[in-house]
């Protein structure tokens, strides 16, 4: 069975990931707006880093790297070559940009104002990378997964994703992160 046999009211695992992408793209829009400003609100920059690390990377990429990609590998997809390998390389490159953002924020806070240029350069690099990455996942990788997964595969992944999304033990839920992204979006993306 492939995705054509999935009940129409069921949200698939790949749809769950695409829903995450909507919020991540909104965060990218916020970041793109921030880099156009002449100065920066440091607490907002730090909030962006935390949201990337805990939501985009910590929650979303964890679902992909720990659950989706291994299941795709079980279905015969290579992790060393092809689309999964490209996605993993993108994740690592994204983490490098985020380290650059975080490191340069600390330098900026210590009084070296020119570091803001490097904060913004790393943010722009991250935005470009993730925009392209998300397009590749939504349009290619996830469609390949949908064609390879059975209905039971989709249900099993969704159960595991739901557990991650719910948060527990002091870990915020995916909804909490989405709300924080919305707060930033309201500050940066609404017209005055």
FIVO-20952 format. One line per field, with one value per residue: x, z, y of N, C-alpha, C in turn; residue number from 1. Coordinates in Angstrom, 3 decimals. Example, Ala and Ser with C-alpha at 12.3 -4.5 7.8 and 13.67 -1.06 7.14 Angstrom:
2
neast = c(13.190 12.850)
nup = c(7.800 7.080)
nnorth = c(-5.690 -2.250)
caeast = c(12.300 13.670)
caup = c(7.800 7.140)
canorth = c(-4.500 -1.060)
ceast = c(13.200 12.900)
cup = c(7.800 7.870)
cnorth = c(-3.300 0.030)
num = c(1 2)
END
This chain:
192
neast = c(0.841 0.516 0.701 -1.759 -3.662 -4.075 -6.126 -8.183 -8.460 -6.297 -3.343 -0.293 3.053 4.918 3.413 3.197 5.856 6.034 4.254 5.752 7.690 6.348 6.300 9.056 9.832 8.520 10.008 12.396 11.612 11.353 14.023 15.194 14.069 15.174 17.911 17.909 17.693 19.120 20.275 20.239 18.072 19.298 18.237 16.214 17.706 19.020 16.805 16.045 18.233 17.860 15.328 15.909 17.782 16.340 13.784 13.741 16.106 16.437 13.881 12.478 14.496 15.434 13.272 13.427 16.117 16.341 14.129 12.556 14.561 16.009 13.903 13.405 15.844 15.576 13.755 15.286 16.621 19.632 21.804 24.251 24.534 22.790 19.473 18.980 21.548 22.283 20.431 21.277 23.832 23.081 21.804 24.010 25.524 23.736 23.801 26.387 26.176 24.444 26.019 27.890 26.266 25.521 28.050 29.024 27.101 27.765 30.263 29.472 27.876 29.867 30.881 32.068 31.047 31.135 30.797 28.152 27.707 28.710 27.001 24.643 25.450 25.813 23.183 21.842 23.043 22.126 19.363 19.132 20.150 18.317 15.853 16.139 16.665 14.294 12.524 13.553 13.077 10.220 9.300 10.680 12.132 10.211 8.071 9.161 9.414 6.692 5.810 7.161 6.411 4.212 0.759 0.769 3.420 3.285 1.422 2.849 5.155 3.869 2.789 5.155 6.211 4.226 4.604 7.102 6.452 4.694 6.219 7.801 8.643 9.615 10.476 9.608 6.629 6.088 4.124 4.493 6.922 6.156 4.362 6.119 7.589 5.550 5.152 7.543 7.205 4.981 6.145 8.093 7.105 4.688 2.994 3.576)
nup = c(0.000 -0.782 -0.434 -1.587 -0.505 2.011 4.589 3.943 5.925 7.552 8.791 7.292 8.006 6.520 5.912 8.450 8.843 6.788 7.781 9.954 8.434 7.460 9.666 10.114 7.749 8.151 10.292 8.929 7.222 9.140 9.948 7.543 7.391 9.682 9.021 7.296 8.740 10.325 12.834 15.672 17.789 20.424 22.130 20.550 18.454 19.863 20.572 18.054 17.496 19.540 18.823 16.340 17.121 18.973 17.894 14.901 14.446 16.783 17.290 14.762 12.803 14.244 14.118 11.436 11.122 13.063 12.737 10.211 8.081 8.776 8.435 5.727 4.796 5.492 3.568 1.363 0.490 0.086 2.628 2.435 -0.113 -2.592 -2.129 0.752 1.846 0.903 2.287 4.928 4.812 4.346 6.802 8.542 7.502 8.026 10.832 11.215 10.269 12.267 14.560 13.848 13.885 16.640 17.902 16.918 17.906 20.612 20.492 19.485 21.627 23.456 22.732 20.260 17.637 14.889 14.565 14.167 11.444 10.671 12.081 10.675 8.108 8.485 9.199 6.794 5.105 6.327 5.924 3.099 2.595 4.080 2.903 0.303 1.000 2.270 0.115 -1.492 0.173 0.530 -2.128 -3.342 -1.677 0.361 -1.204 -2.367 -0.086 0.628 -1.475 -0.951 1.593 3.576 4.650 7.334 7.980 7.824 9.886 12.121 12.124 12.500 15.071 16.574 15.902 17.001 19.727 20.063 19.223 21.245 23.464 26.683 30.145 30.872 28.440 25.910 23.861 20.324 19.539 21.367 20.470 17.914 18.587 19.700 17.441 15.990 17.604 17.168 14.416 14.382 15.385 13.454 10.853 10.393 8.975 9.693)
nnorth = c(-1.192 2.228 5.831 6.449 4.869 5.720 6.889 9.672 11.584 11.364 12.730 12.575 11.399 12.831 15.085 16.166 16.941 18.819 20.698 21.623 22.872 25.125 26.842 27.087 28.343 30.753 31.732 32.071 34.125 36.152 36.339 37.177 39.711 40.875 41.083 43.178 45.424 48.353 48.052 45.807 43.899 42.346 40.385 39.344 38.281 36.262 34.769 33.822 32.121 30.226 29.202 28.056 26.129 24.560 24.061 23.968 22.472 20.844 19.621 19.272 18.449 16.317 14.547 13.906 12.901 10.868 9.239 9.411 9.278 6.863 4.978 5.319 4.366 1.690 1.032 0.936 3.230 5.012 6.195 7.252 8.282 10.221 11.694 11.642 11.805 14.331 15.927 15.490 16.620 19.265 19.796 19.738 21.858 23.927 23.898 24.806 27.450 28.425 28.174 30.094 32.390 32.466 32.612 35.073 36.804 36.820 38.071 40.527 41.404 41.770 44.140 44.554 45.978 45.576 42.886 42.395 42.467 39.977 38.318 38.846 38.013 35.247 34.629 35.232 33.343 30.990 31.302 31.219 28.640 26.990 27.632 26.589 23.934 23.118 23.276 21.213 19.019 19.092 18.845 16.737 14.709 14.022 13.184 10.938 9.364 9.108 7.525 5.188 4.330 2.341 2.366 1.611 2.244 5.028 5.594 4.615 6.272 8.740 8.426 8.351 10.864 12.487 12.097 13.317 15.926 16.655 17.222 16.918 16.347 18.905 19.792 21.981 21.935 21.315 23.102 25.187 26.280 27.106 29.111 30.972 31.642 32.869 35.114 36.566 36.933 38.603 40.895 41.563 41.159 42.354 45.098 48.510)
caeast = c(0.000 1.236 -0.080 -3.104 -4.605 -4.173 -7.400 -8.045 -8.414 -5.070 -2.167 0.840 4.306 5.527 2.612 3.616 7.133 5.738 3.659 6.899 8.351 5.613 6.794 10.478 9.883 8.125 11.184 13.333 11.118 11.729 15.468 15.457 13.703 16.147 19.200 17.744 17.619 20.434 20.819 19.562 17.652 20.088 17.381 15.515 18.702 19.211 15.577 16.142 19.176 17.222 14.259 16.522 18.414 15.405 12.640 14.118 17.098 16.195 12.635 12.175 15.562 15.487 12.265 13.944 17.349 16.199 12.968 12.227 15.663 16.246 12.843 13.672 16.972 15.004 13.026 16.252 17.276 20.985 22.067 25.552 24.438 21.439 18.752 19.146 22.899 22.250 19.699 22.137 24.878 22.425 21.606 25.313 25.868 22.861 24.331 27.582 25.691 23.875 27.172 28.419 25.349 25.625 29.390 29.142 26.247 28.547 31.286 28.727 27.485 31.084 31.226 32.611 29.843 31.281 30.377 26.768 27.767 28.896 25.726 23.714 25.944 25.467 21.726 21.480 23.460 21.187 18.066 19.233 20.304 17.097 14.789 16.373 16.566 12.873 11.937 13.984 12.362 8.787 8.980 11.357 12.378 8.983 7.266 9.787 9.032 5.274 5.658 7.783 5.853 2.874 -0.110 1.272 4.632 2.857 0.834 3.906 5.935 3.050 2.741 6.444 6.301 3.298 5.259 8.133 5.777 3.994 7.140 7.591 9.752 10.163 10.778 8.419 6.015 6.212 3.181 5.122 7.898 5.411 3.832 7.240 7.865 4.461 5.414 8.560 6.613 4.130 7.023 8.922 6.489 3.455 3.238 3.203)
caup = c(0.000 -0.742 0.161 -2.155 0.302 3.340 4.821 3.574 7.094 8.293 8.474 7.140 8.634 5.698 6.093 9.742 8.617 5.971 8.694 10.630 7.462 7.384 10.768 9.884 6.695 8.765 11.034 7.906 6.821 10.225 9.867 6.360 7.758 10.675 8.407 6.532 9.681 10.583 14.078 16.057 19.148 20.753 22.690 19.421 17.774 20.699 20.437 16.763 17.656 20.356 18.049 15.349 17.790 19.685 17.064 13.553 14.518 17.891 17.157 13.376 12.205 14.998 13.538 10.153 11.234 13.943 12.409 8.780 7.254 8.993 7.805 4.282 4.564 5.521 2.305 0.281 0.152 0.620 3.521 2.045 -1.434 -2.988 -1.425 2.210 2.112 0.663 3.395 6.112 4.624 4.572 8.246 9.131 7.078 8.792 12.201 11.164 10.207 13.566 15.450 13.466 14.407 18.099 18.277 16.585 18.853 21.841 20.194 19.382 22.990 24.173 22.332 18.909 16.850 13.526 14.565 13.688 10.022 10.564 12.520 9.552 7.000 8.824 9.119 5.376 4.599 6.858 5.256 1.732 2.679 4.535 1.906 -0.743 1.644 2.472 -1.208 -1.905 0.972 0.230 -3.510 -3.828 -0.683 1.018 -2.191 -2.469 1.131 0.520 -2.425 -0.408 2.873 3.671 5.595 8.677 8.171 8.087 11.234 13.098 12.179 13.087 16.520 17.123 15.735 17.952 21.028 20.036 19.129 22.497 24.505 27.996 31.072 30.813 27.054 25.309 22.730 19.033 19.548 22.104 19.576 16.845 19.171 19.834 16.078 15.676 18.331 16.394 13.129 14.630 15.585 12.306 9.548 10.232 8.514 10.662)
canorth = c(0.000 3.491 6.911 6.573 4.090 6.320 7.567 11.078 12.464 11.127 13.537 11.679 11.828 13.877 16.306 16.705 17.634 19.998 21.684 22.238 23.747 26.395 27.683 27.357 29.363 32.023 32.173 32.540 35.453 37.060 36.532 38.006 41.078 41.355 41.424 44.422 46.542 48.945 47.519 44.574 43.623 41.160 39.328 38.718 37.441 35.073 33.978 33.137 31.008 29.190 28.568 27.179 24.980 23.689 23.658 23.539 21.408 19.927 18.862 18.904 17.639 15.058 13.649 13.426 12.130 9.706 8.409 9.366 8.792 5.429 4.190 5.353 3.459 0.334 0.848 0.821 4.489 5.126 7.315 7.795 8.898 10.593 12.756 11.660 12.308 15.775 16.546 15.441 17.638 20.558 19.956 20.077 23.217 24.811 23.976 25.667 28.837 28.793 28.409 31.401 33.417 32.500 33.097 36.490 37.543 36.998 39.080 41.788 41.786 42.182 45.497 44.657 46.225 45.045 41.478 42.307 42.130 38.529 37.726 38.953 37.176 33.862 34.501 35.190 32.036 29.997 31.497 30.701 27.188 26.323 27.815 25.588 22.627 22.814 23.027 19.870 18.018 19.094 18.486 15.531 13.671 13.568 12.461 9.617 8.643 8.762 6.415 3.982 3.947 1.767 3.068 1.313 3.043 6.405 5.629 4.419 7.506 9.814 8.208 8.763 12.316 13.106 12.061 14.364 17.222 16.960 17.668 16.287 16.499 20.249 20.162 22.594 21.246 21.980 24.220 26.295 26.908 27.780 30.357 31.905 32.127 33.799 36.357 37.285 37.321 39.768 42.044 41.887 40.963 43.113 46.472 49.572)
ceast = c(0.876 0.313 -1.476 -4.129 -4.767 -5.511 -7.219 -7.968 -7.152 -3.985 -0.991 2.064 4.947 4.718 2.954 4.906 6.926 5.067 4.752 7.571 7.655 6.139 8.263 10.639 9.465 9.287 12.249 12.905 11.490 13.221 15.837 15.110 14.733 17.441 19.121 17.738 19.016 21.083 19.964 19.154 18.318 19.219 16.593 16.464 18.919 17.982 15.581 17.065 18.530 16.124 14.822 17.044 17.406 14.222 13.106 15.095 16.727 14.972 12.461 13.255 15.734 14.463 12.775 15.117 17.184 15.080 12.724 13.354 15.976 15.160 13.022 14.835 16.501 14.285 13.967 16.937 18.649 21.106 23.382 25.514 22.988 20.796 18.955 20.521 22.958 21.544 20.555 23.266 24.303 22.221 22.909 25.736 25.015 23.351 25.572 27.174 25.171 24.984 27.786 27.563 25.575 26.977 29.512 28.224 27.041 29.621 30.642 28.353 28.682 31.585 31.815 31.440 29.932 30.872 28.943 26.733 27.920 27.677 24.780 24.153 25.612 23.962 21.283 21.858 22.513 19.846 18.086 19.304 18.977 15.939 14.922 16.198 15.102 12.185 12.305 13.242 10.898 8.484 9.605 11.402 11.091 8.080 7.832 9.399 7.576 5.058 6.215 7.086 4.469 2.036 0.370 2.548 4.254 2.279 1.915 4.759 5.145 2.925 4.026 6.615 5.418 3.896 6.314 7.475 5.134 4.927 6.849 8.808 10.418 10.555 9.519 7.891 6.310 5.311 3.782 6.122 7.212 4.848 4.935 7.638 6.805 4.669 6.457 7.998 5.725 4.951 7.698 8.201 5.183 3.785 2.798 2.571)
cup = c(0.000 -0.231 -0.436 -1.337 1.713 3.451 4.599 4.771 7.928 7.832 8.408 7.850 7.828 5.772 7.426 9.579 7.774 6.815 9.500 9.698 7.336 8.457 10.587 8.802 7.224 9.577 10.064 7.401 7.867 10.135 8.676 6.615 8.720 10.017 7.572 7.437 9.996 11.890 14.497 17.512 19.527 21.312 21.587 18.626 18.550 20.662 19.125 16.879 18.454 19.587 16.970 16.043 18.406 18.837 15.718 13.603 15.575 17.730 15.721 12.759 12.956 14.455 12.222 10.350 12.040 13.536 10.903 7.968 7.514 8.374 6.283 3.934 4.575 4.211 1.101 -0.143 0.819 1.522 3.127 0.720 -1.685 -2.055 0.084 2.562 1.927 1.812 4.661 6.008 4.841 6.058 8.911 8.747 7.826 10.217 12.253 11.086 11.570 14.594 15.144 13.986 15.914 18.544 18.040 17.458 20.130 21.649 20.110 20.772 23.804 23.704 20.945 17.923 15.431 13.430 14.068 12.199 9.815 11.084 11.329 8.366 7.246 8.762 7.665 4.754 5.051 6.123 3.844 1.729 3.012 3.562 0.800 -0.209 1.789 1.136 -1.686 -1.121 0.577 -1.145 -3.985 -2.754 -0.062 0.053 -2.398 -1.263 1.052 -0.399 -1.875 0.849 2.720 4.608 7.026 8.982 8.554 9.502 12.304 13.246 12.843 14.598 17.177 17.028 16.765 19.355 21.119 20.060 20.445 23.562 25.794 28.863 31.006 29.420 26.440 24.133 21.440 18.959 20.259 21.224 18.464 17.363 19.317 18.465 15.677 16.367 17.599 15.064 13.301 14.825 14.296 10.960 9.351 9.840 9.578 9.962)
cnorth = c(1.241 4.577 7.053 5.801 4.652 7.050 9.069 12.011 12.283 12.096 12.571 12.242 12.951 15.167 16.969 17.503 18.892 21.087 22.380 23.245 25.102 27.353 28.033 28.418 30.734 32.591 32.705 33.921 36.510 37.366 37.414 39.466 41.667 41.824 42.697 45.654 47.075 48.478 46.331 44.591 42.293 40.046 38.627 37.829 36.145 34.170 33.197 31.930 29.878 28.466 27.649 25.923 24.023 23.231 23.125 22.370 20.381 19.054 18.365 18.010 16.321 14.067 13.071 12.464 10.839 8.760 8.288 8.740 7.314 4.544 4.187 4.414 2.006 0.008 0.848 2.105 4.541 6.359 7.994 8.555 9.302 11.597 12.792 12.218 13.822 16.490 16.578 16.460 19.037 20.814 20.384 21.495 24.245 24.986 24.868 27.137 29.291 29.005 29.773 32.535 33.576 33.062 34.597 37.358 37.816 38.074 40.468 42.301 42.271 43.549 45.659 44.757 45.685 43.574 41.324 41.975 40.623 37.769 37.698 38.099 35.706 33.631 34.393 33.849 30.934 30.085 30.929 29.182 26.514 26.494 26.772 24.172 22.207 22.532 21.625 18.794 17.942 18.509 17.183 14.448 13.134 12.809 11.053 8.764 8.205 7.569 5.111 3.456 3.330 2.640 2.834 2.089 4.479 6.530 5.526 5.679 8.627 9.652 8.685 10.285 13.025 13.149 13.161 15.741 17.641 17.520 16.930 16.549 17.869 20.700 20.759 21.771 22.005 23.195 25.432 27.030 27.676 29.106 31.403 32.473 33.146 35.150 37.193 37.773 38.543 41.035 42.511 41.872 41.708 44.537 47.465 50.741)
num = c(1 2 3 4 5 6 7 8 9 10 11 12 13 14 15 16 17 18 19 20 21 22 23 24 25 26 27 28 29 30 31 32 33 34 35 36 37 38 39 40 41 42 43 44 45 46 47 48 49 50 51 52 53 54 55 56 57 58 59 60 61 62 63 64 65 66 67 68 69 70 71 72 73 74 75 76 77 78 79 80 81 82 83 84 85 86 87 88 89 90 91 92 93 94 95 96 97 98 99 100 101 102 103 104 105 106 107 108 109 110 111 112 113 114 115 116 117 118 119 120 121 122 123 124 125 126 127 128 129 130 131 132 133 134 135 136 137 138 139 140 141 142 143 144 145 146 147 148 149 150 151 152 153 154 155 156 157 158 159 160 161 162 163 164 165 166 167 168 169 170 171 172 173 174 175 176 177 178 179 180 181 182 183 184 185 186 187 188 189 190 191 192)
END
